[in-house]
Structure formats: C-alpha cells, structure tokens
Amino acid sequence: MAAMEQFEQFLRTHLPNVEGFHPHYEAALHAMLLAGGKRFRPALLLSVVRAYNTLLIPNAYHAAYALELLHTYSLIHDDLPLMDNADLRRGQPTLHVQYNDVTAVLVGDALNTYAFEVLTGAPFSDRIRVKLIRELAHNGGLHGMVLGQIIDCHFENQPLTLDEIKLLHINKTAKLIAASLKMGAIIVGKETVATKLYDFGLTLGLLFQVQDDILDVTQSVQEAGKPINNDGDKNGFVTLLGLSEALQKADMLAADLFQQMQTFETSLQHELDVLLRHYINRHKD
C-alpha cells in the first residue's frame, strides 16, 4: 500500500473521539477530515521522510496528521460567514451550513488544539517532538497563518501593493507549506537541509496561492470543490495583476522551484519531483 493510502488509513483510525451527549459534536469533528482533500501538506512531509529514511514513515504519520488537523481547522474558520462566507468545501457543505456557526467555530478550535495533542504523543524523542511542535505553532499561529488571515480580512476592499500581497500570502498560505517540508527534515535529522526546504516551501506556497487565484476564475465549482469567483473583493494576484500577468507570475515561480530542486540531493529531488510535477504546473491544466 502506498504511503498516502496508509496515511489515509492512519487518519481514519485516529479520528478524535469524544464522550458526552452532544448530538453532533463528534460527527462534526470528523466531517471535514473525512471529506478528503489533497492532503498536500502531509504528502510534502512524507516525501522528505521517504527520501532519507523509509523506516521512519510510520512514525511520521503522526506529524503528517497534525498538519492535516491544523490545516482543516483553518479551512473551517476561513469558510465562516464573518470571513469568506463559503458554503462548499472539499465538495461538501461547510460546517456552518451543515450545523451552525457555533459548531464550526468550536470544531475548528478543537482540531487546532488536537493537532498539538497528537504531536505530543508522536513516537519521537522529546527533542524532536518539541521542534515539531514549535514549527507547527510558529507557522500556523500568530507569526504565520493567523497573521496572514487577519491582514487578509482587515484589508478586504482596500487594495494592497504587490509586495504587501506577497507578504499576506507568505503568511496565510506559504508558511504552513514550508513548515511541512521542514518538519519532514527534522524527523529524519537533516537539520542542514531543513532551512533550504523551508525557503523552497515559501516559494512553493506563493505559487500555490497564485494558482488558487487563477483557478478561482478558470475552474468550475465541480472542479474546484468549493465556491469560485469568490475572491473579487480580496487582495489576490489575479485581482491586482490580471489573469495574463498572474499566469506569467506562476510560470516564473514554477521555473524558480525547478531550479531550486536541482540543488537538493538526488533522492530528495526524485521524491519532490514525483509529488510536485502536477502541482507546479496545475495552472496550465
């Protein structure tokens, strides 16, 4: 069984269980996790581990799961009416639509904190666990994703410069992607590679956001699995640059990533190439 299939099985056997008599809390905790998604951040972490030490992959599922938990919480909160007000995610009704706003807020809170509970029980040394917890907290919290999110919400309907938009999306999107790669390097003890992978991940995350902005105006709802043409009032790359220039920006970032990949060891190049070839060029599909 492939590593990502095994990870999916791991996720399904480690879903959060709760005691109590609430009629839908546990079902809501599971809903977005079981709705699928690309599992992109777990796949990045596992690709790095596979490049250096396949024996550590079963242990690495815990860290990959923590990433998916944190990412899923961020999607649930991002879709709330007071933020993006989206009614579809991963092809399914969003939690505030299925249940209500309070359920969505609290389920997001629960998945956020459960991510760190999962990491505390991961089968690594205390030193490695602390490093993994720090990376996830730093890049997913007030110094990263949350910072990007609050900038995005505050400056909606207020045009930003290109540099400001880059900073917004480096925090909102790119830092958690970069952390996924760095966490993989931490697990296999490749501290010297970790910094290069983090920088690579920032470029990858920026490309990912440019592509999302492009796909928002070029895909159907069915292809996207979420609402489209939903970013007109947001500070995005297509909004600022137009579709043609945004496509050129994506091409430049993709070329930069392929160049950076050439500086990695052969085993790492291979694993990243297998995973990323489609993602790096998805704006061309």
C-alpha positions in Angstrom: 0.0 0.0 0.0 1.4 3.4 -0.9 2.4 5.8 1.8 -0.5 8.2 1.2 -3.0 5.4 1.3 -1.5 4.2 4.5 -1.7 7.8 5.9 -5.4 8.0 4.9 -5.9 4.7 6.9 -4.0 6.2 9.8 -6.1 9.3 9.8 -9.4 7.3 9.8 -8.2 5.1 12.7 -7.1 8.2 14.7 -10.2 10.4 14.4 -10.9 12.3 17.5 -13.4 10.6 19.8 -15.3 12.4 22.5 -17.5 11.5 25.4 -20.7 13.3 26.2 -24.2 13.6 25.0 -23.9 16.4 22.3 -26.0 15.3 19.3 -23.5 16.1 16.6 -20.1 17.3 18.0 -18.2 14.1 17.1 -19.7 13.9 13.7 -18.8 17.5 13.0 -15.2 16.9 14.2 -15.0 14.1 11.6 -16.9 15.7 8.7 -14.2 17.8 7.0 -11.4 15.3 7.8 -13.3 12.6 6.1 -14.3 14.8 3.2 -10.9 14.2 1.7 -8.9 17.0 0.2 -5.5 16.9 -1.4 -3.6 16.1 1.8 -0.9 18.2 0.3 0.9 19.2 3.4 1.1 15.6 4.8 2.3 14.5 1.4 5.2 17.0 1.5 6.3 15.9 4.9 6.2 12.2 4.0 8.1 12.8 0.7 11.0 14.3 2.7 11.0 11.4 5.1 10.8 8.9 2.3 13.8 10.5 0.6 16.0 9.8 3.6 14.6 7.1 5.8 11.6 5.0 4.8 11.7 3.2 8.2 10.5 6.4 9.8 7.4 6.8 7.7 5.0 5.1 10.1 6.2 7.4 12.9 5.9 10.4 10.6 2.2 9.8 10.1 1.6 11.4 13.5 3.3 14.6 12.4 1.5 14.5 9.0 -1.8 14.0 10.8 -1.1 17.0 13.0 -0.5 19.1 9.9 -3.8 18.0 8.3 -5.7 18.7 11.6 -4.3 22.2 11.7 -4.9 22.9 8.1 -8.5 21.6 8.3 -9.3 23.8 11.3 -8.0 26.8 9.2 -10.4 25.9 6.4 -13.4 25.6 8.7 -12.7 29.0 10.2 -11.9 30.5 6.8 -15.3 29.5 5.4 -17.3 31.1 8.2 -19.8 33.8 7.3 -17.8 36.5 9.1 -14.7 35.6 6.9 -15.2 34.1 3.4 -18.8 33.0 3.9 -18.4 29.9 1.7 -21.0 27.1 1.6 -18.9 24.4 0.0 -15.5 22.9 0.9 -13.9 19.7 -0.4 -17.1 19.1 -2.4 -19.2 19.1 0.8 -21.3 21.6 2.6 -19.2 23.6 5.1 -19.7 23.0 8.8 -21.6 26.2 9.5 -24.0 25.2 6.7 -24.3 21.6 7.9 -24.8 22.6 11.5 -24.3 26.2 12.7 -21.7 28.9 13.2 -21.1 27.9 16.8 -20.4 24.3 15.9 -18.0 25.4 13.2 -16.0 27.8 15.5 -15.7 25.2 18.3 -14.8 22.3 16.0 -12.1 24.4 14.4 -10.8 25.3 17.9 -10.8 21.6 18.8 -9.0 20.4 15.7 -6.4 23.2 16.2 -5.5 22.1 19.8 -5.9 18.3 18.9 -3.1 18.8 16.4 -0.6 19.5 19.2 -2.0 16.7 21.4 -1.3 14.3 18.5 2.3 15.6 18.3 2.9 15.2 22.0 2.2 11.5 21.6 4.2 11.0 18.4 6.9 8.3 18.6 9.9 10.6 18.5 12.4 11.8 21.1 11.3 14.7 23.3 13.8 16.9 21.5 12.3 16.1 18.1 8.7 16.5 19.4 9.5 19.9 20.8 11.0 21.0 17.5 8.0 19.8 15.6 5.5 21.5 17.9 7.4 24.7 17.6 7.4 24.7 13.8 3.7 23.9 13.6 2.8 26.6 16.2 5.1 29.2 14.8 4.0 28.9 11.2 0.4 28.1 11.8 -0.2 30.7 14.5 0.4 34.3 15.3 3.6 34.5 13.3 2.2 32.8 10.2 -1.2 31.7 9.0 -3.2 33.7 11.5 -1.2 36.8 10.8 -1.9 36.4 7.1 -5.6 35.7 7.7 -6.1 38.8 9.8 -4.3 41.0 7.2 -6.5 39.5 4.5 -9.7 40.1 6.4 -8.8 43.7 7.6 -7.7 44.9 4.1 -10.6 43.3 2.1 -11.9 46.0 -0.2 -8.7 48.0 0.4 -6.1 47.5 -2.4 -2.7 46.4 -1.4 0.6 46.7 -3.3 2.2 43.6 -4.9 4.8 43.4 -2.1 2.0 43.6 0.6 0.0 40.9 -1.1 3.1 38.7 -1.2 3.6 39.2 2.5 0.0 38.5 3.2 0.0 35.1 1.3 3.5 34.1 2.5 2.0 34.2 6.0 -1.5 32.9 5.2 -0.6 30.1 2.9 3.2 29.6 2.3 4.5 29.3 5.8 2.5 26.2 6.7 3.6 24.5 3.4 7.2 25.5 4.2 6.8 24.1 7.7 5.6 20.7 6.3 8.8 20.3 4.4 11.0 21.5 7.3 9.2 19.1 9.7 10.0 16.2 7.5 13.7 17.2 7.6 13.5 17.5 11.4 12.1 14.0 11.6 15.0 12.4 9.6 17.7 14.5 11.4 18.6 16.6 8.3 18.9 19.9 10.0 21.2 21.4 7.3 18.5 20.6 4.6 15.7 21.9 6.7 16.4 25.6 6.1 16.7 25.1 2.3 13.5 23.2 2.3 11.8 25.9 4.3 12.8 28.5 1.7 11.8 26.2 -1.1 8.4 25.8 0.6 7.8 29.6 0.8 8.2 29.8 -2.9 6.0 26.8 -3.4 3.4 28.2 -1.1 3.4 31.5 -3.0 3.0 29.6 -6.3 0.2 27.6 -4.7 -1.7 30.9 -3.9 -1.2 32.4 -7.3 -2.5 29.2 -8.8 -5.5 29.2 -6.5 -6.3 32.8 -7.6 -6.0 31.7 -11.2 -8.2 28.6 -10.7 -10.8 30.7 -8.9 -11.6 32.4 -12.2 -10.9 29.5 -14.6 -12.4 26.3 -12.9 -16.0 25.2 -12.4 -17.5 24.7 -8.9 -17.3 20.9 -9.5 -13.6 21.0 -10.4 -12.7 23.3 -7.5 -14.9 21.6 -4.9 -15.6 25.0 -3.4 -17.2 28.3 -4.5 -15.5 30.1 -7.4 -15.2 33.7 -8.4 -15.3 34.3 -4.6 -12.2 36.5 -4.4 -13.2 39.6 -6.2 -13.0 41.8 -3.1 -9.9 40.1 -1.8 -6.3 41.1 -2.3 -5.3 38.4 -4.8 -2.8 38.1 -7.6 -5.4 38.0 -10.4 -7.3 41.0 -8.9 -4.1 43.1 -8.9 -2.2 41.8 -12.0 -5.0 40.4 -14.2 -5.2 36.8 -15.4 -2.5 37.1 -18.1 0.2 38.6 -15.7 -0.8 36.2 -12.9 -0.2 33.2 -15.3 3.3 34.7 -16.1 3.9 35.1 -12.4 3.0 31.4 -11.8 5.4 30.4 -14.7 8.2 32.3 -13.1 7.7 30.8 -9.7 7.4 27.3 -11.2 10.7 27.8 -13.0 12.3 29.0 -9.8 11.1 25.9 -8.0 12.5 23.6 -10.6 15.9 25.4 -10.3 15.9 25.1 -6.5 15.1 21.4 -6.7 18.3 20.9 -8.7 20.3 21.8 -5.6 18.8 19.0 -3.5 20.2 15.5 -3.1 19.1 13.1 -5.8 16.8 11.1 -3.5 15.0 14.3 -2.4 14.8 15.6 -5.9 13.1 12.4 -7.0 10.5 12.4 -4.2 9.7 16.1 -4.7 9.5 15.7 -8.5 7.1 12.8 -8.2 4.8 14.7 -5.9 5.1 18.2 -7.3 5.3 17.9 -11.0 1.5 18.1 -11.3 1.1 20.8 -8.6 3.8 23.1 -10.0 2.1 23.1 -13.4 -1.6 22.9 -12.3 -2.2 26.5 -13.5 -1.6 25.1 -17.1 -4.2 22.3 -16.9 
